[in-house]
Amino acid sequence: MGPRLHFQRVPEGKAAKNRVHLDVRVGTGLVGEERLAALEAECARLVPLGAVHVRTLYDGNDACIPMLDIEGNEFCVD
């Protein structure tokens, strides 16, 4: 199966310039430290390509890494 796009309406307006927020799914089916490791590996691959690591969100089970592309548009490694 190849990449999929899902469009979701949200109630709040977008304050920044971009109108699309992409989630790059790399940890599907993984939990805890295994999921965090997969997300961190993808983050490490993207940074040399120009992405900026904003922060790592991790609650001991689920994880998400918000990032910025080279034009400042937000996306998440999820």
PDB file of N, CA, C and O in Angstrom:
ATOM      1  N   MET A   1       0.849  -1.168   0.000  1.00  0.00           N
ATOM      2  CA  MET A   1       0.000   0.000   0.000  1.00  0.00           C
ATOM      3  C   MET A   1       0.903   1.243   0.000  1.00  0.00           C
ATOM      4  O   MET A   1       1.886   1.306   0.738  1.00  0.00           O
ATOM      5  N   GLY A   2       0.565   2.195  -0.811  1.00  0.00           N
ATOM      6  CA  GLY A   2       1.343   3.430  -0.921  1.00  0.00           C
ATOM      7  C   GLY A   2       0.847   4.512   0.014  1.00  0.00           C
ATOM      8  O   GLY A   2      -0.002   4.257   0.869  1.00  0.00           O
ATOM      9  N   PRO A   3       1.368   5.713  -0.139  1.00  0.00           N
ATOM     10  CA  PRO A   3       0.950   6.841   0.711  1.00  0.00           C
ATOM     11  C   PRO A   3      -0.533   7.160   0.525  1.00  0.00           C
ATOM     12  O   PRO A   3      -1.090   6.985  -0.559  1.00  0.00           O
ATOM     13  N   ARG A   4      -1.163   7.635   1.610  1.00  0.00           N
ATOM     14  CA  ARG A   4      -2.567   8.036   1.575  1.00  0.00           C
ATOM     15  C   ARG A   4      -2.680   9.471   2.061  1.00  0.00           C
ATOM     16  O   ARG A   4      -1.872   9.916   2.876  1.00  0.00           O
ATOM     17  N   LEU A   5      -3.667  10.192   1.574  1.00  0.00           N
ATOM     18  CA  LEU A   5      -3.978  11.534   2.063  1.00  0.00           C
ATOM     19  C   LEU A   5      -5.366  11.511   2.684  1.00  0.00           C
ATOM     20  O   LEU A   5      -6.299  10.948   2.112  1.00  0.00           O
ATOM     21  N   HIS A   6      -5.499  12.121   3.849  1.00  0.00           N
ATOM     22  CA  HIS A   6      -6.768  12.221   4.548  1.00  0.00           C
ATOM     23  C   HIS A   6      -7.014  13.696   4.831  1.00  0.00           C
ATOM     24  O   HIS A   6      -6.172  14.350   5.447  1.00  0.00           O
ATOM     25  N   PHE A   7      -8.134  14.227   4.402  1.00  0.00           N
ATOM     26  CA  PHE A   7      -8.480  15.627   4.645  1.00  0.00           C
ATOM     27  C   PHE A   7      -9.508  15.686   5.765  1.00  0.00           C
ATOM     28  O   PHE A   7     -10.542  15.021   5.711  1.00  0.00           O
ATOM     29  N   GLN A   8      -9.212  16.484   6.775  1.00  0.00           N
ATOM     30  CA  GLN A   8     -10.058  16.568   7.948  1.00  0.00           C
ATOM     31  C   GLN A   8     -10.381  18.025   8.244  1.00  0.00           C
ATOM     32  O   GLN A   8      -9.478  18.859   8.313  1.00  0.00           O
ATOM     33  N   ARG A   9     -11.651  18.336   8.418  1.00  0.00           N
ATOM     34  CA  ARG A   9     -12.059  19.695   8.801  1.00  0.00           C
ATOM     35  C   ARG A   9     -11.811  19.883  10.290  1.00  0.00           C
ATOM     36  O   ARG A   9     -12.009  18.970  11.092  1.00  0.00           O
ATOM     37  N   VAL A  10     -11.378  21.074  10.637  1.00  0.00           N
ATOM     38  CA  VAL A  10     -11.187  21.421  12.045  1.00  0.00           C
ATOM     39  C   VAL A  10     -11.961  22.695  12.351  1.00  0.00           C
ATOM     40  O   VAL A  10     -12.135  23.535  11.468  1.00  0.00           O
ATOM     41  N   PRO A  11     -12.427  22.854  13.585  1.00  0.00           N
ATOM     42  CA  PRO A  11     -13.274  24.010  13.907  1.00  0.00           C
ATOM     43  C   PRO A  11     -12.524  25.339  13.966  1.00  0.00           C
ATOM     44  O   PRO A  11     -13.116  26.391  13.724  1.00  0.00           O
ATOM     45  N   GLU A  12     -11.243  25.307  14.280  1.00  0.00           N
ATOM     46  CA  GLU A  12     -10.503  26.556  14.432  1.00  0.00           C
ATOM     47  C   GLU A  12      -9.893  27.002  13.110  1.00  0.00           C
ATOM     48  O   GLU A  12      -9.569  26.182  12.251  1.00  0.00           O
ATOM     49  N   GLY A  13      -9.745  28.301  12.964  1.00  0.00           N
ATOM     50  CA  GLY A  13      -9.094  28.855  11.786  1.00  0.00           C
ATOM     51  C   GLY A  13      -7.583  28.722  11.897  1.00  0.00           C
ATOM     52  O   GLY A  13      -7.040  28.615  12.997  1.00  0.00           O
ATOM     53  N   LYS A  14      -6.925  28.728  10.785  1.00  0.00           N
ATOM     54  CA  LYS A  14      -5.462  28.634  10.772  1.00  0.00           C
ATOM     55  C   LYS A  14      -4.882  30.029  10.867  1.00  0.00           C
ATOM     56  O   LYS A  14      -5.241  30.904  10.079  1.00  0.00           O
ATOM     57  N   ALA A  15      -3.985  30.249  11.825  1.00  0.00           N
ATOM     58  CA  ALA A  15      -3.400  31.568  12.035  1.00  0.00           C
ATOM     59  C   ALA A  15      -2.121  31.760  11.226  1.00  0.00           C
ATOM     60  O   ALA A  15      -1.752  32.894  10.918  1.00  0.00           O
ATOM     61  N   ALA A  16      -1.448  30.683  10.882  1.00  0.00           N
ATOM     62  CA  ALA A  16      -0.184  30.771  10.134  1.00  0.00           C
ATOM     63  C   ALA A  16      -0.444  30.698   8.640  1.00  0.00           C
ATOM     64  O   ALA A  16      -1.583  30.526   8.208  1.00  0.00           O
ATOM     65  N   LYS A  17       0.619  30.830   7.852  1.00  0.00           N
ATOM     66  CA  LYS A  17       0.463  30.924   6.407  1.00  0.00           C
ATOM     67  C   LYS A  17       0.035  29.635   5.721  1.00  0.00           C
ATOM     68  O   LYS A  17      -0.656  29.688   4.704  1.00  0.00           O
ATOM     69  N   ASN A  18       0.427  28.472   6.253  1.00  0.00           N
ATOM     70  CA  ASN A  18       0.087  27.242   5.551  1.00  0.00           C
ATOM     71  C   ASN A  18      -1.351  26.825   5.825  1.00  0.00           C
ATOM     72  O   ASN A  18      -1.892  27.110   6.893  1.00  0.00           O
ATOM     73  N   ARG A  19      -1.951  26.170   4.886  1.00  0.00           N
ATOM     74  CA  ARG A  19      -3.335  25.744   5.000  1.00  0.00           C
ATOM     75  C   ARG A  19      -3.461  24.228   5.103  1.00  0.00           C
ATOM     76  O   ARG A  19      -4.556  23.716   5.333  1.00  0.00           O
ATOM     77  N   VAL A  20      -2.372  23.514   4.940  1.00  0.00           N
ATOM     78  CA  VAL A  20      -2.377  22.056   5.007  1.00  0.00           C
ATOM     79  C   VAL A  20      -1.354  21.630   6.046  1.00  0.00           C
ATOM     80  O   VAL A  20      -0.226  22.123   6.052  1.00  0.00           O
ATOM     81  N   HIS A  21      -1.736  20.735   6.904  1.00  0.00           N
ATOM     82  CA  HIS A  21      -0.823  20.174   7.907  1.00  0.00           C
ATOM     83  C   HIS A  21      -0.721  18.680   7.615  1.00  0.00           C
ATOM     84  O   HIS A  21      -1.706  17.951   7.729  1.00  0.00           O
ATOM     85  N   LEU A  22       0.467  18.232   7.241  1.00  0.00           N
ATOM     86  CA  LEU A  22       0.672  16.816   6.937  1.00  0.00           C
ATOM     87  C   LEU A  22       1.207  16.079   8.147  1.00  0.00           C
ATOM     88  O   LEU A  22       2.026  16.609   8.898  1.00  0.00           O
ATOM     89  N   ASP A  23       0.742  14.856   8.333  1.00  0.00           N
ATOM     90  CA  ASP A  23       1.311  13.945   9.311  1.00  0.00           C
ATOM     91  C   ASP A  23       2.032  12.856   8.536  1.00  0.00           C
ATOM     92  O   ASP A  23       1.432  12.182   7.699  1.00  0.00           O
ATOM     93  N   VAL A  24       3.310  12.683   8.810  1.00  0.00           N
ATOM     94  CA  VAL A  24       4.095  11.623   8.183  1.00  0.00           C
ATOM     95  C   VAL A  24       4.021  10.425   9.119  1.00  0.00           C
ATOM     96  O   VAL A  24       4.620  10.438  10.194  1.00  0.00           O
ATOM     97  N   ARG A  25       3.294   9.399   8.719  1.00  0.00           N
ATOM     98  CA  ARG A  25       3.060   8.234   9.570  1.00  0.00           C
ATOM     99  C   ARG A  25       4.209   7.242   9.444  1.00  0.00           C
ATOM    100  O   ARG A  25       4.426   6.664   8.379  1.00  0.00           O
ATOM    101  N   VAL A  26       4.933   7.052  10.524  1.00  0.00           N
ATOM    102  CA  VAL A  26       6.021   6.068  10.528  1.00  0.00           C
ATOM    103  C   VAL A  26       5.897   5.104  11.704  1.00  0.00           C
ATOM    104  O   VAL A  26       6.573   4.075  11.729  1.00  0.00           O
ATOM    105  N   GLY A  27       5.052   5.416  12.671  1.00  0.00           N
ATOM    106  CA  GLY A  27       4.957   4.586  13.869  1.00  0.00           C
ATOM    107  C   GLY A  27       3.661   3.821  13.991  1.00  0.00           C
ATOM    108  O   GLY A  27       3.284   3.422  15.093  1.00  0.00           O
ATOM    109  N   THR A  28       2.966   3.605  12.882  1.00  0.00           N
ATOM    110  CA  THR A  28       1.680   2.920  12.917  1.00  0.00           C
ATOM    111  C   THR A  28       1.826   1.536  13.556  1.00  0.00           C
ATOM    112  O   THR A  28       2.661   0.733  13.141  1.00  0.00           O
ATOM    113  N   GLY A  29       1.006   1.277  14.561  1.00  0.00           N
ATOM    114  CA  GLY A  29       1.013  -0.011  15.238  1.00  0.00           C
ATOM    115  C   GLY A  29       2.046  -0.142  16.342  1.00  0.00           C
ATOM    116  O   GLY A  29       2.058  -1.144  17.058  1.00  0.00           O
ATOM    117  N   LEU A  30       2.914   0.852  16.495  1.00  0.00           N
ATOM    118  CA  LEU A  30       3.938   0.802  17.532  1.00  0.00           C
ATOM    119  C   LEU A  30       3.500   1.620  18.743  1.00  0.00           C
ATOM    120  O   LEU A  30       2.756   2.591  18.602  1.00  0.00           O
ATOM    121  N   VAL A  31       3.959   1.232  19.930  1.00  0.00           N
ATOM    122  CA  VAL A  31       3.647   1.975  21.156  1.00  0.00           C
ATOM    123  C   VAL A  31       4.913   2.121  21.999  1.00  0.00           C
ATOM    124  O   VAL A  31       5.895   1.402  21.811  1.00  0.00           O
ATOM    125  N   GLY A  32       4.861   3.056  22.917  1.00  0.00           N
ATOM    126  CA  GLY A  32       5.930   3.227  23.890  1.00  0.00           C
ATOM    127  C   GLY A  32       7.273   3.576  23.273  1.00  0.00           C
ATOM    128  O   GLY A  32       7.352   4.323  22.298  1.00  0.00           O
ATOM    129  N   GLU A  33       8.321   3.025  23.856  1.00  0.00           N
ATOM    130  CA  GLU A  33       9.694   3.320  23.429  1.00  0.00           C
ATOM    131  C   GLU A  33       9.952   2.912  21.982  1.00  0.00           C
ATOM    132  O   GLU A  33      10.730   3.565  21.285  1.00  0.00           O
ATOM    133  N   GLU A  34       9.307   1.838  21.523  1.00  0.00           N
ATOM    134  CA  GLU A  34       9.484   1.387  20.141  1.00  0.00           C
ATOM    135  C   GLU A  34       8.936   2.431  19.166  1.00  0.00           C
ATOM    136  O   GLU A  34       9.558   2.717  18.143  1.00  0.00           O
ATOM    137  N   ARG A  35       7.775   2.995  19.486  1.00  0.00           N
ATOM    138  CA  ARG A  35       7.182   4.044  18.650  1.00  0.00           C
ATOM    139  C   ARG A  35       8.059   5.295  18.666  1.00  0.00           C
ATOM    140  O   ARG A  35       8.342   5.871  17.616  1.00  0.00           O
ATOM    141  N   LEU A  36       8.485   5.711  19.852  1.00  0.00           N
ATOM    142  CA  LEU A  36       9.332   6.890  19.975  1.00  0.00           C
ATOM    143  C   LEU A  36      10.616   6.717  19.168  1.00  0.00           C
ATOM    144  O   LEU A  36      11.045   7.651  18.491  1.00  0.00           O
ATOM    145  N   ALA A  37      11.230   5.549  19.226  1.00  0.00           N
ATOM    146  CA  ALA A  37      12.471   5.291  18.478  1.00  0.00           C
ATOM    147  C   ALA A  37      12.246   5.399  16.974  1.00  0.00           C
ATOM    148  O   ALA A  37      13.090   5.947  16.265  1.00  0.00           O
ATOM    149  N   ALA A  38      11.116   4.883  16.472  1.00  0.00           N
ATOM    150  CA  ALA A  38      10.817   4.957  15.040  1.00  0.00           C
ATOM    151  C   ALA A  38      10.624   6.410  14.612  1.00  0.00           C
ATOM    152  O   ALA A  38      11.108   6.814  13.555  1.00  0.00           O
ATOM    153  N   LEU A  39       9.922   7.196  15.425  1.00  0.00           N
ATOM    154  CA  LEU A  39       9.697   8.607  15.108  1.00  0.00           C
ATOM    155  C   LEU A  39      10.994   9.403  15.162  1.00  0.00           C
ATOM    156  O   LEU A  39      11.243  10.246  14.300  1.00  0.00           O
ATOM    157  N   GLU A  40      11.812   9.144  16.158  1.00  0.00           N
ATOM    158  CA  GLU A  40      13.091   9.847  16.271  1.00  0.00           C
ATOM    159  C   GLU A  40      14.021   9.507  15.108  1.00  0.00           C
ATOM    160  O   GLU A  40      14.765  10.369  14.641  1.00  0.00           O
ATOM    161  N   ALA A  41      13.987   8.267  14.639  1.00  0.00           N
ATOM    162  CA  ALA A  41      14.811   7.874  13.485  1.00  0.00           C
ATOM    163  C   ALA A  41      14.373   8.628  12.232  1.00  0.00           C
ATOM    164  O   ALA A  41      15.214   9.081  11.457  1.00  0.00           O
ATOM    165  N   GLU A  42      13.064   8.764  12.029  1.00  0.00           N
ATOM    166  CA  GLU A  42      12.571   9.512  10.865  1.00  0.00           C
ATOM    167  C   GLU A  42      12.905  10.985  10.993  1.00  0.00           C
ATOM    168  O   GLU A  42      13.275  11.620  10.005  1.00  0.00           O
ATOM    169  N   CYS A  43      12.785  11.538  12.181  1.00  0.00           N
ATOM    170  CA  CYS A  43      13.158  12.928  12.436  1.00  0.00           C
ATOM    171  C   CYS A  43      14.635  13.147  12.094  1.00  0.00           C
ATOM    172  O   CYS A  43      14.986  14.129  11.440  1.00  0.00           O
ATOM    173  N   ALA A  44      15.483  12.239  12.534  1.00  0.00           N
ATOM    174  CA  ALA A  44      16.919  12.341  12.257  1.00  0.00           C
ATOM    175  C   ALA A  44      17.203  12.260  10.758  1.00  0.00           C
ATOM    176  O   ALA A  44      18.161  12.870  10.282  1.00  0.00           O
ATOM    177  N   ARG A  45      16.395  11.524  10.014  1.00  0.00           N
ATOM    178  CA  ARG A  45      16.561  11.438   8.557  1.00  0.00           C
ATOM    179  C   ARG A  45      16.142  12.731   7.871  1.00  0.00           C
ATOM    180  O   ARG A  45      16.743  13.132   6.874  1.00  0.00           O
ATOM    181  N   LEU A  46      15.099  13.391   8.407  1.00  0.00           N
ATOM    182  CA  LEU A  46      14.546  14.589   7.767  1.00  0.00           C
ATOM    183  C   LEU A  46      15.338  15.863   8.047  1.00  0.00           C
ATOM    184  O   LEU A  46      15.376  16.757   7.201  1.00  0.00           O
ATOM    185  N   VAL A  47      15.969  15.965   9.211  1.00  0.00           N
ATOM    186  CA  VAL A  47      16.694  17.190   9.577  1.00  0.00           C
ATOM    187  C   VAL A  47      17.797  17.530   8.568  1.00  0.00           C
ATOM    188  O   VAL A  47      17.885  18.691   8.167  1.00  0.00           O
ATOM    189  N   PRO A  48      18.641  16.591   8.138  1.00  0.00           N
ATOM    190  CA  PRO A  48      19.662  16.947   7.143  1.00  0.00           C
ATOM    191  C   PRO A  48      19.080  17.359   5.781  1.00  0.00           C
ATOM    192  O   PRO A  48      19.768  17.964   4.959  1.00  0.00           O
ATOM    193  N   LEU A  49      17.809  17.021   5.559  1.00  0.00           N
ATOM    194  CA  LEU A  49      17.147  17.396   4.306  1.00  0.00           C
ATOM    195  C   LEU A  49      16.525  18.788   4.380  1.00  0.00           C
ATOM    196  O   LEU A  49      15.970  19.272   3.393  1.00  0.00           O
ATOM    197  N   GLY A  50      16.617  19.441   5.554  1.00  0.00           N
ATOM    198  CA  GLY A  50      16.120  20.807   5.693  1.00  0.00           C
ATOM    199  C   GLY A  50      14.986  20.991   6.681  1.00  0.00           C
ATOM    200  O   GLY A  50      14.590  22.125   6.952  1.00  0.00           O
ATOM    201  N   ALA A  51      14.453  19.909   7.226  1.00  0.00           N
ATOM    202  CA  ALA A  51      13.376  20.028   8.209  1.00  0.00           C
ATOM    203  C   ALA A  51      13.943  20.515   9.543  1.00  0.00           C
ATOM    204  O   ALA A  51      15.123  20.334   9.840  1.00  0.00           O
ATOM    205  N   VAL A  52      13.067  21.138  10.337  1.00  0.00           N
ATOM    206  CA  VAL A  52      13.457  21.632  11.658  1.00  0.00           C
ATOM    207  C   VAL A  52      12.650  20.881  12.711  1.00  0.00           C
ATOM    208  O   VAL A  52      11.422  20.832  12.642  1.00  0.00           O
ATOM    209  N   HIS A  53      13.342  20.300  13.680  1.00  0.00           N
ATOM    210  CA  HIS A  53      12.702  19.605  14.797  1.00  0.00           C
ATOM    211  C   HIS A  53      12.201  20.656  15.781  1.00  0.00           C
ATOM    212  O   HIS A  53      13.003  21.394  16.354  1.00  0.00           O
ATOM    213  N   VAL A  54      10.889  20.736  15.985  1.00  0.00           N
ATOM    214  CA  VAL A  54      10.303  21.729  16.882  1.00  0.00           C
ATOM    215  C   VAL A  54      10.327  21.227  18.323  1.00  0.00           C
ATOM    216  O   VAL A  54      10.819  21.920  19.214  1.00  0.00           O
ATOM    217  N   ARG A  55       9.805  20.042  18.552  1.00  0.00           N
ATOM    218  CA  ARG A  55       9.792  19.435  19.886  1.00  0.00           C
ATOM    219  C   ARG A  55       9.377  17.974  19.749  1.00  0.00           C
ATOM    220  O   ARG A  55       8.909  17.551  18.691  1.00  0.00           O
ATOM    221  N   THR A  56       9.547  17.217  20.806  1.00  0.00           N
ATOM    222  CA  THR A  56       9.091  15.834  20.855  1.00  0.00           C
ATOM    223  C   THR A  56       8.019  15.728  21.927  1.00  0.00           C
ATOM    224  O   THR A  56       8.244  16.090  23.082  1.00  0.00           O
ATOM    225  N   LEU A  57       6.865  15.235  21.541  1.00  0.00           N
ATOM    226  CA  LEU A  57       5.764  15.018  22.477  1.00  0.00           C
ATOM    227  C   LEU A  57       5.694  13.515  22.770  1.00  0.00           C
ATOM    228  O   LEU A  57       5.515  12.707  21.858  1.00  0.00           O
ATOM    229  N   TYR A  58       5.834  13.153  24.032  1.00  0.00           N
ATOM    230  CA  TYR A  58       5.827  11.738  24.412  1.00  0.00           C
ATOM    231  C   TYR A  58       5.257  11.605  25.817  1.00  0.00           C
ATOM    232  O   TYR A  58       5.722  12.269  26.744  1.00  0.00           O
ATOM    233  N   ASP A  59       4.260  10.757  25.975  1.00  0.00           N
ATOM    234  CA  ASP A  59       3.614  10.581  27.277  1.00  0.00           C
ATOM    235  C   ASP A  59       3.882   9.210  27.900  1.00  0.00           C
ATOM    236  O   ASP A  59       3.192   8.810  28.839  1.00  0.00           O
ATOM    237  N   GLY A  60       4.875   8.494  27.385  1.00  0.00           N
ATOM    238  CA  GLY A  60       5.186   7.165  27.883  1.00  0.00           C
ATOM    239  C   GLY A  60       4.529   6.067  27.075  1.00  0.00           C
ATOM    240  O   GLY A  60       4.903   4.901  27.199  1.00  0.00           O
ATOM    241  N   ASN A  61       3.560   6.415  26.254  1.00  0.00           N
ATOM    242  CA  ASN A  61       2.874   5.442  25.405  1.00  0.00           C
ATOM    243  C   ASN A  61       2.799   5.932  23.967  1.00  0.00           C
ATOM    244  O   ASN A  61       3.195   5.222  23.042  1.00  0.00           O
ATOM    245  N   ASP A  62       2.294   7.140  23.780  1.00  0.00           N
ATOM    246  CA  ASP A  62       2.132   7.707  22.442  1.00  0.00           C
ATOM    247  C   ASP A  62       3.163   8.815  22.224  1.00  0.00           C
ATOM    248  O   ASP A  62       3.639   9.434  23.175  1.00  0.00           O
ATOM    249  N   ALA A  63       3.497   9.051  20.953  1.00  0.00           N
ATOM    250  CA  ALA A  63       4.499  10.066  20.626  1.00  0.00           C
ATOM    251  C   ALA A  63       4.128  10.765  19.327  1.00  0.00           C
ATOM    252  O   ALA A  63       3.427  10.211  18.481  1.00  0.00           O
ATOM    253  N   CYS A  64       4.612  11.994  19.188  1.00  0.00           N
ATOM    254  CA  CYS A  64       4.442  12.790  17.982  1.00  0.00           C
ATOM    255  C   CYS A  64       5.579  13.808  17.960  1.00  0.00           C
ATOM    256  O   CYS A  64       5.953  14.339  19.005  1.00  0.00           O
ATOM    257  N   ILE A  65       6.132  14.085  16.778  1.00  0.00           N
ATOM    258  CA  ILE A  65       7.212  15.060  16.672  1.00  0.00           C
ATOM    259  C   ILE A  65       6.808  16.146  15.682  1.00  0.00           C
ATOM    260  O   ILE A  65       6.900  15.937  14.473  1.00  0.00           O
ATOM    261  N   PRO A  66       6.357  17.314  16.174  1.00  0.00           N
ATOM    262  CA  PRO A  66       6.077  18.445  15.292  1.00  0.00           C
ATOM    263  C   PRO A  66       7.389  18.973  14.690  1.00  0.00           C
ATOM    264  O   PRO A  66       8.403  19.096  15.376  1.00  0.00           O
ATOM    265  N   MET A  67       7.335  19.279  13.394  1.00  0.00           N
ATOM    266  CA  MET A  67       8.505  19.768  12.664  1.00  0.00           C
ATOM    267  C   MET A  67       8.077  20.876  11.713  1.00  0.00           C
ATOM    268  O   MET A  67       6.884  21.114  11.523  1.00  0.00           O
ATOM    269  N   LEU A  68       9.050  21.549  11.117  1.00  0.00           N
ATOM    270  CA  LEU A  68       8.804  22.559  10.090  1.00  0.00           C
ATOM    271  C   LEU A  68       9.553  22.160   8.830  1.00  0.00           C
ATOM    272  O   LEU A  68      10.672  21.652   8.895  1.00  0.00           O
ATOM    273  N   ASP A  69       8.919  22.398   7.667  1.00  0.00           N
ATOM    274  CA  ASP A  69       9.632  22.157   6.420  1.00  0.00           C
ATOM    275  C   ASP A  69      10.511  23.371   6.104  1.00  0.00           C
ATOM    276  O   ASP A  69      10.566  24.314   6.894  1.00  0.00           O
ATOM    277  N   ILE A  70      11.191  23.357   4.969  1.00  0.00           N
ATOM    278  CA  ILE A  70      12.148  24.421   4.650  1.00  0.00           C
ATOM    279  C   ILE A  70      11.489  25.783   4.442  1.00  0.00           C
ATOM    280  O   ILE A  70      12.176  26.804   4.458  1.00  0.00           O
ATOM    281  N   GLU A  71      10.159  25.816   4.247  1.00  0.00           N
ATOM    282  CA  GLU A  71       9.444  27.081   4.098  1.00  0.00           C
ATOM    283  C   GLU A  71       8.702  27.483   5.367  1.00  0.00           C
ATOM    284  O   GLU A  71       7.954  28.461   5.371  1.00  0.00           O
ATOM    285  N   GLY A  72       8.908  26.730   6.441  1.00  0.00           N
ATOM    286  CA  GLY A  72       8.271  27.051   7.707  1.00  0.00           C
ATOM    287  C   GLY A  72       6.891  26.472   7.907  1.00  0.00           C
ATOM    288  O   GLY A  72       6.214  26.828   8.871  1.00  0.00           O
ATOM    289  N   ASN A  73       6.447  25.579   7.019  1.00  0.00           N
ATOM    290  CA  ASN A  73       5.152  24.937   7.163  1.00  0.00           C
ATOM    291  C   ASN A  73       5.258  23.789   8.166  1.00  0.00           C
ATOM    292  O   ASN A  73       6.206  23.003   8.134  1.00  0.00           O
ATOM    293  N   GLU A  74       4.287  23.710   9.038  1.00  0.00           N
ATOM    294  CA  GLU A  74       4.286  22.688  10.086  1.00  0.00           C
ATOM    295  C   GLU A  74       3.845  21.328   9.552  1.00  0.00           C
ATOM    296  O   GLU A  74       2.933  21.247   8.729  1.00  0.00           O
ATOM    297  N   PHE A  75       4.481  20.276  10.013  1.00  0.00           N
ATOM    298  CA  PHE A  75       4.039  18.907   9.778  1.00  0.00           C
ATOM    299  C   PHE A  75       4.451  18.078  10.981  1.00  0.00           C
ATOM    300  O   PHE A  75       5.288  18.510  11.774  1.00  0.00           O
ATOM    301  N   CYS A  76       3.884  16.910  11.124  1.00  0.00           N
ATOM    302  CA  CYS A  76       4.229  16.053  12.264  1.00  0.00           C
ATOM    303  C   CYS A  76       4.732  14.701  11.781  1.00  0.00           C
ATOM    304  O   CYS A  76       4.197  14.125  10.833  1.00  0.00           O
ATOM    305  N   VAL A  77       5.763  14.209  12.444  1.00  0.00           N
ATOM    306  CA  VAL A  77       6.163  12.812  12.292  1.00  0.00           C
ATOM    307  C   VAL A  77       5.366  12.078  13.356  1.00  0.00           C
ATOM    308  O   VAL A  77       5.497  12.355  14.549  1.00  0.00           O
ATOM    309  N   ASP A  78       4.540  11.143  12.915  1.00  0.00           N
ATOM    310  CA  ASP A  78       3.518  10.554  13.782  1.00  0.00           C
ATOM    311  C   ASP A  78       3.532   9.042  13.682  1.00  0.00           C
ATOM    312  O   ASP A  78       2.739   8.372  14.343  1.00  0.00           O
TER     313      ASP A  78
END
